[in-house]
């Protein structure tokens, strides 16, 4: 049996794996549960995520990627190996080629760390590609034409903004402001306003269920439970869309500013194309209520959300795997 080539969207929040000829076969959280005393990996992915904030002292739920790069090398390697074994793509005597996505502004050392982790987890040949480029391909953009395409990829750890033409990035910005930071802002807001402590998962639930980033565009409420900081006892409160919009103003302003900076550095001919084609939003953050309308207001260009924005990068790796000979000719890494 031959091994199959795989594309990996190695995200801060989720890992998605695309197997050539099969499509996306794995989508699991980037979380590893370990026994602190023995260093043994207990659970990986969804099972480990369920343990976040709910484990006894000796078990730790770790997120080995931070801001789109490897924060814990050994744990990342263990996580990748687990996922690759799970999808069973290795051949009897062969190893798969891997195409992995990374943010645009990572250093050579960080690139090397990603490559080594992939090789140790079972990759024969590892290629790295810039995330916004792969996301644009996955979102169906014609980036190989001599015309301007702009993409805003809001992930878990980073937001990548890029303008592409002729298959390459013309100008780009990466900011460490994305889905995870939104959760933290919500968590801090509840702590400050209500003197109540909530966990990461509750903050994420608020973000999905009631949050909006455009003033007055959503009016939902959600009952949440947490621990009262004064009495130390469990407590329930109700939060609404309007107050969460205020809590998210600052982090969203950072993303808007990054998009403006990219547009300011874009050659005029390509800017004209972007007015015609619009900006495409990808990544989990594209699903936050009102983000497309807010960006359209601020940038004065049409803003569209990609179909299946969370899968854009993984889909893009699949398309690039089909044309792996082009990637090999470029000798990316």
C-alpha positions as CSV (number, residue, x, y, z in Angstrom):
1,X,0.0,0.0,0.0
2,X,1.2,3.5,-0.9
3,X,1.1,6.4,1.4
4,X,-1.2,9.4,0.6
5,X,0.0,13.0,0.6
6,X,-1.6,15.2,3.2
7,X,-2.2,18.9,3.8
8,X,-2.3,20.2,7.4
9,X,-3.9,23.4,8.6
10,X,-1.9,23.6,11.9
11,X,-4.0,26.1,13.7
12,X,-3.8,27.5,17.2
13,X,-7.4,26.4,17.9
14,X,-7.9,23.5,15.5
15,X,-5.9,21.1,13.4
16,X,-7.5,20.2,10.0
17,X,-6.1,17.5,7.8
18,X,-6.8,17.0,4.1
19,X,-5.8,13.7,2.5
20,X,-5.2,13.8,-1.3
21,X,-8.2,12.2,-3.0
22,X,-10.3,12.0,0.1
23,X,-10.9,15.6,1.3
24,X,-10.9,16.8,4.9
25,X,-10.7,13.7,7.1
26,X,-9.9,15.3,10.4
27,X,-10.9,18.5,12.3
28,X,-10.0,18.4,16.0
29,X,-9.0,21.0,18.6
30,X,-5.3,21.6,19.1
31,X,-5.3,20.4,22.7
32,X,-3.3,17.7,24.4
33,X,-4.0,16.3,27.9
34,X,-0.9,15.2,29.7
35,X,0.0,13.7,33.1
36,X,2.3,16.2,34.7
37,X,4.0,13.6,36.9
38,X,4.9,11.1,34.2
39,X,4.8,13.4,31.0
40,X,2.5,10.8,29.4
41,X,0.0,11.9,26.8
42,X,-3.5,10.9,27.9
43,X,-5.8,12.4,25.3
44,X,-5.5,14.5,22.1
45,X,-8.0,16.6,20.3
46,X,-11.7,16.7,21.1
47,X,-11.3,14.4,24.1
48,X,-8.6,16.6,25.5
49,X,-10.6,19.8,24.9
50,X,-13.4,18.4,27.1
51,X,-10.9,18.3,29.9
52,X,-10.0,22.0,29.7
53,X,-10.6,23.6,33.1
54,X,-12.0,20.4,34.5
55,X,-8.9,18.3,35.3
56,X,-7.3,17.3,38.7
57,X,-4.0,18.8,39.6
58,X,-1.8,16.2,38.0
59,X,-3.5,16.3,34.6
60,X,-2.9,19.4,32.4
61,X,-4.7,20.3,29.2
62,X,-2.1,22.0,27.0
63,X,-2.5,24.0,23.8
64,X,0.9,23.5,22.2
65,X,0.5,26.2,19.5
66,X,0.4,29.9,20.4
67,X,-0.2,32.7,17.9
68,X,0.1,30.3,15.0
69,X,3.6,29.0,16.0
70,X,4.9,26.1,18.1
71,X,5.1,27.0,21.8
72,X,5.8,23.4,23.0
73,X,7.8,21.4,20.5
74,X,7.5,17.9,22.1
75,X,3.7,18.2,22.7
76,X,3.1,19.5,19.1
77,X,5.0,16.5,17.8
78,X,3.0,14.1,20.0
79,X,-0.2,15.7,18.8
80,X,0.7,15.5,15.1
81,X,1.8,11.9,15.4
82,X,-1.5,11.0,17.1
83,X,-3.6,12.7,14.4
84,X,-1.5,11.1,11.5
85,X,-1.8,7.7,13.1
86,X,-5.5,8.2,13.5
87,X,-6.1,8.9,9.8
88,X,-3.9,6.0,8.8
89,X,-2.2,7.5,5.7
90,X,1.3,5.9,6.1
91,X,2.1,3.2,3.6
92,X,3.8,-0.1,4.3
93,X,7.2,1.2,3.4
94,X,6.5,4.8,2.5
95,X,5.8,8.0,4.3
96,X,3.4,10.8,3.1
97,X,4.4,14.1,1.7
98,X,3.1,16.9,3.9
99,X,2.1,20.5,3.1
100,X,1.7,22.6,6.2
101,X,0.4,26.2,6.5
102,X,2.0,28.9,8.7
103,X,1.5,32.6,9.3
104,X,3.3,35.1,6.9
105,X,5.5,36.7,9.5
106,X,7.1,33.7,11.3
107,X,10.8,33.5,11.6
108,X,13.2,30.9,10.0
109,X,13.6,29.3,13.4
110,X,9.8,28.9,13.9
111,X,9.5,27.5,10.3
112,X,12.2,25.0,11.1
113,X,10.4,23.9,14.3
114,X,7.2,23.3,12.3
115,X,9.1,21.3,9.7
116,X,11.0,19.2,12.2
117,X,7.8,18.4,14.2
118,X,6.1,17.2,11.0
119,X,9.1,15.1,9.9
120,X,9.4,13.5,13.3
121,X,5.7,12.7,13.3
122,X,6.0,10.7,10.0
123,X,6.4,13.1,7.1
124,X,8.7,12.1,4.2
125,X,9.0,15.6,2.6
126,X,7.5,18.6,4.3
127,X,6.5,21.8,2.5
128,X,5.5,25.1,4.2
129,X,3.1,27.5,2.6
130,X,1.9,30.9,3.8
131,X,-1.6,30.6,5.3
132,X,-3.4,33.5,3.5
133,X,-2.2,32.2,0.1
134,X,-3.6,28.7,0.9
135,X,-6.8,30.2,2.4
136,X,-7.3,32.3,-0.8
137,X,-6.9,29.2,-3.0
138,X,-9.3,27.2,-0.7
139,X,-11.9,30.1,-0.9
140,X,-11.9,29.8,-4.7
141,X,-10.0,33.0,-5.5
142,X,-8.1,33.2,-8.8
143,X,-4.8,34.2,-7.3
144,X,-2.7,33.1,-10.3
145,X,-4.1,35.8,-12.5
146,X,-2.4,39.3,-12.9
147,X,-5.1,40.9,-10.7
148,X,-5.5,41.9,-7.1
149,X,-7.2,39.6,-4.6
150,X,-7.4,40.6,-0.9
151,X,-8.0,38.1,1.9
152,X,-8.5,38.5,5.7
153,X,-7.9,35.1,7.5
154,X,-9.1,35.4,11.1
155,X,-7.9,32.3,12.9
156,X,-7.5,31.3,16.5
157,X,-4.1,32.8,17.3
158,X,-3.4,35.2,14.4
159,X,-5.2,37.3,11.7
160,X,-3.4,37.3,8.4
161,X,-4.3,40.1,5.9
162,X,-2.8,39.8,2.4
163,X,-3.1,41.1,-1.1
164,X,-2.2,38.5,-3.8
165,X,-1.5,38.6,-7.5
166,X,0.2,36.2,-9.9
167,X,0.2,33.5,-7.3
168,X,2.3,35.5,-4.7
169,X,1.7,37.8,-1.8
170,X,2.2,41.4,-2.8
171,X,1.7,42.9,0.6
172,X,0.7,41.3,4.0
173,X,0.2,41.9,7.7
174,X,-0.1,39.4,10.5
175,X,-1.5,40.5,13.9
176,X,-1.7,38.4,17.0
177,X,-5.3,39.3,17.5
178,X,-7.9,36.6,16.6
179,X,-10.5,34.3,18.0
180,X,-8.6,33.3,21.2
181,X,-8.1,37.0,22.1
182,X,-11.8,37.6,21.7
183,X,-12.5,34.9,24.2
184,X,-10.0,36.4,26.6
185,X,-11.6,39.9,26.2
186,X,-15.0,38.4,27.0
187,X,-13.7,36.6,30.0
188,X,-12.0,39.8,31.3
189,X,-15.2,41.8,30.7
190,X,-17.3,39.4,32.8
191,X,-14.7,39.4,35.5
192,X,-14.6,43.2,35.6
193,X,-18.3,44.0,35.2
194,X,-19.9,41.2,37.1
195,X,-17.1,40.2,39.6
196,X,-17.6,36.6,38.3
197,X,-15.1,34.1,37.0
198,X,-15.9,32.0,33.9
199,X,-13.9,29.5,31.9
200,X,-12.6,29.6,28.3
201,X,-15.4,27.4,27.1
202,X,-18.1,29.6,28.5
203,X,-16.4,32.7,26.9
204,X,-16.3,30.9,23.6
205,X,-20.0,30.0,23.9
206,X,-20.8,33.7,24.5
207,X,-18.8,34.6,21.4
208,X,-20.7,32.2,19.2
209,X,-24.2,32.7,20.7
210,X,-24.6,36.4,21.4
211,X,-21.4,38.3,20.4
212,X,-21.4,40.9,17.6
213,X,-18.8,43.4,16.5
214,X,-21.2,45.9,14.8
215,X,-23.1,48.2,17.1
216,X,-26.8,47.6,17.2
217,X,-26.8,44.7,14.7
218,X,-27.7,41.9,17.1
219,X,-29.9,41.7,20.2
220,X,-29.5,38.3,21.9
221,X,-29.2,37.2,25.5
222,X,-27.5,34.2,27.1
223,X,-27.6,32.9,30.7
224,X,-24.1,31.9,31.9
225,X,-22.8,30.3,35.0
226,X,-19.6,30.9,36.8
227,X,-18.0,31.5,40.3
228,X,-18.8,34.7,42.2
229,X,-15.5,36.4,43.1
230,X,-16.9,37.8,46.4
231,X,-18.8,34.9,47.9
232,X,-16.9,32.1,46.0
233,X,-20.2,30.4,45.2
234,X,-21.7,29.4,41.9
235,X,-23.8,32.2,40.2
236,X,-25.9,32.7,37.1
237,X,-26.1,36.0,35.1
238,X,-27.5,37.1,31.8
239,X,-25.3,38.8,29.2
240,X,-26.5,40.5,26.0
241,X,-25.0,41.3,22.5
242,X,-24.7,45.0,23.2
243,X,-22.3,44.7,26.1
244,X,-20.2,42.0,24.3
245,X,-19.9,44.4,21.3
246,X,-18.3,47.0,23.7
247,X,-16.0,44.3,25.1
248,X,-14.7,43.4,21.6
249,X,-14.2,46.9,20.2
250,X,-10.5,47.1,20.9
251,X,-9.4,43.7,19.5
252,X,-11.6,44.2,16.4
253,X,-10.0,47.7,15.9
254,X,-6.6,46.0,15.6
255,X,-7.8,43.8,12.8
256,X,-9.5,46.7,11.0
257,X,-6.2,48.7,11.3
258,X,-4.2,45.8,9.9
259,X,-6.5,45.6,6.9
260,X,-6.2,49.4,6.3
261,X,-2.4,49.2,6.4
262,X,-2.4,46.5,3.8
263,X,-4.7,48.5,1.5
264,X,-2.5,51.6,2.0
265,X,0.6,49.6,0.8
266,X,-1.2,48.1,-2.2
267,X,-0.3,49.3,-5.7
268,X,-3.1,51.4,-7.2
269,X,-3.9,49.0,-10.1
270,X,-4.4,46.2,-7.6
271,X,-6.5,48.4,-5.3
272,X,-8.9,49.0,-8.3
273,X,-9.3,45.2,-8.7
274,X,-10.1,44.9,-5.0
275,X,-12.9,47.4,-5.3
276,X,-14.4,45.2,-8.1
277,X,-13.8,41.8,-6.5
278,X,-14.2,42.7,-2.8
279,X,-12.3,41.3,0.2
280,X,-12.8,37.6,1.2
281,X,-13.0,36.6,4.9
282,X,-11.8,33.2,6.0
283,X,-11.1,31.4,9.2
284,X,-13.3,30.8,12.3
285,X,-13.3,34.5,13.1
286,X,-15.1,35.2,9.9
287,X,-18.2,33.7,11.5
288,X,-18.4,36.4,14.3
289,X,-21.6,38.3,13.8
290,X,-21.2,41.6,11.9
291,X,-17.5,41.4,11.1
292,X,-18.1,41.5,7.3
293,X,-20.4,44.5,7.6
294,X,-18.0,46.3,9.9
295,X,-15.0,45.8,7.6
296,X,-17.0,46.9,4.6
297,X,-17.9,50.1,6.4
298,X,-14.3,50.8,7.5
299,X,-12.5,49.8,4.2
300,X,-15.1,51.1,1.8
301,X,-15.0,48.0,-0.3
302,X,-17.3,45.0,-0.6
303,X,-16.5,42.2,2.0
304,X,-17.7,38.7,1.5
305,X,-17.5,35.6,3.8
306,X,-16.0,32.5,2.1
307,X,-18.1,29.4,1.8
308,X,-17.1,27.2,4.8
309,X,-14.6,29.8,6.1
310,X,-13.2,27.4,8.7
311,X,-12.2,24.9,6.0
312,X,-10.7,27.3,3.5
313,X,-7.0,26.6,4.5
314,X,-7.5,22.8,4.6
315,X,-9.3,22.9,1.2
316,X,-6.5,25.0,-0.2
317,X,-3.9,22.5,0.9
318,X,-5.9,19.9,-1.0
319,X,-5.8,21.9,-4.2
320,X,-2.0,22.6,-3.8
321,X,-1.4,18.8,-3.2
322,X,-3.0,18.2,-6.6
323,X,-0.4,20.5,-8.1
324,X,2.5,19.4,-5.8
325,X,4.9,19.4,-8.8
326,X,4.5,23.2,-9.0
327,X,5.2,23.5,-5.3
328,X,8.3,21.2,-5.6
329,X,9.6,23.4,-8.5
330,X,9.4,26.4,-6.2
331,X,11.3,24.6,-3.4
332,X,9.5,26.6,-0.8
333,X,11.6,25.5,2.2
